[in-house]
């Protein structure tokens, strides 16, 4: 009990509850991530190229080995998103990009949608995973923020801006489409539907401002072809498909259509929508938000290690939003997520285990899979009425 008391006093220290410290930490993560990658920023070079290739009206999805390796997989709208960071000198653009991503997610987490306890827990628990994503200059940090901000806007009846975030995420990387999962929570469904159509039209046309209609339409067609081909490439890459799909295929050695996993997963994801009486409880709605954040990573062949910042936000929301007391097993599961899913790509984890087990078998996904399955059980069986004290 003495040890437990000391741990409680440590975790309750005012310094750990200081948002100025946390804001500084997250800002430092963005700066460190950018500074350490000044000479190895391939992803940012790809992103930067989207603007310049749009400006020059050359293919957005062709390889450019003299500029970077790999190819772009983002939509034409991304040319406008990356523009402010592409027209500046490379080092300045990279630093601003990494800092902007962290600031956007920090701002999303700090919405009054979450309690102080949730915000603090999220900012501390996700910090290491954020660093992993920043090292890769990943837009997935923004995707996590976009999903949270979509939910926040719907909760606050700002459906016009909820539609903006949904369409922004969709036209850049498709992942934003999962924001439609919150449609039934909207109190103004007609307004939301109309706003979705309006923003879809605006974002389809917007890239034409720096190129032209014919060119952009052609690039949308190329984007579709690129994503189709990318799905096949993901299946053969050890760095991709770090998902429930990849986990099952790699651990069993069996080859079968992903639909055998995706369709039951979608059914399990959709089942809570039948619990209409639970809609009025904020904890229930936040749990669905957590499910969305994990689902989009676990059921995508394009999931990579640095994309787990999305799922980690969901894990924290799952753990903190419920009105009942979490069990020691839940705590153990949370620790398992941090150790295997967050630490495994880093030098803090044994290199042998990472090389021989975690990477080949996509084990980074395993703890998050277990959390999502536990979430699915809870959201379909428990009452989220605030009748119990944590």
C-alpha angles and dihedrals in degrees: 000000000000091000091047090051092051091049089050091051091049094050090046094054111131091232091064089053095051110115090196089062091047093047089051091047094052092045089051090051089056093048095045091047091052097042095050092052100047091113097033107043102130095150092052090049088055091049092046090050091058090069096044094044090050089049090049092042094234125139115291092203104045120104117259104191092175090060105033143330124258121026138264118270100178127104126259091259088069088073088073094042093054096038098097089052095043099054093055125077111286097252093046093046093049094050093046090048095052093044093046092053093052093045091051093052091043090053091049093051091048094058113124085244087091130055121243089256092055094046094049093046092049095048093050099038095047097043096094093044089049089056090053090053094045091053086061093044085233125185086208086088088064091045090058089051092046093054092048092046091049090055091044093053092049091049090051092045093246093136095158090062093039087060090049092056093045093052094042092055092044097049092046103042109348091238090099090072089081087075086082085074087081094053094104090055091060117106090203105047094161092053091047093050092049092047091051090056092047095050092044090057093045094049094045091055100035098084088057087075090077098033127009143276098259093048095049094047088052091050092053088056090049090048091058091051091046093052092048091053092043091058090060092047091051092061092061098042123094089204094054135056092043089160142102086279094053092042093056095044095046098043096045098035088220123138117213139131115291088228088080086067102029097054096051088043092054091048091051090047093050098044096087090062087076090065094085093164090063095056092090093062114089091208090059092050092047090050089056088051088054090050091052092050092052097038094057090058100037096051101043125093087206094064114124134179095266091052092069091088084084093054093043092060087053093049092055093047090050091052099044107035102064121102094224132078114270115236128232087254090059090050090050090050091052091051089048089054092052096045101043103025101037106027099038096081092049135080088251088075123073107269093216093057091046094049099041103034119008099049100037093049099035089238092161085080095053101082092045090049089055092049092049092050090049088049091051090053093049098045091051098045112026132075114238095201109131094244099123130061120228 
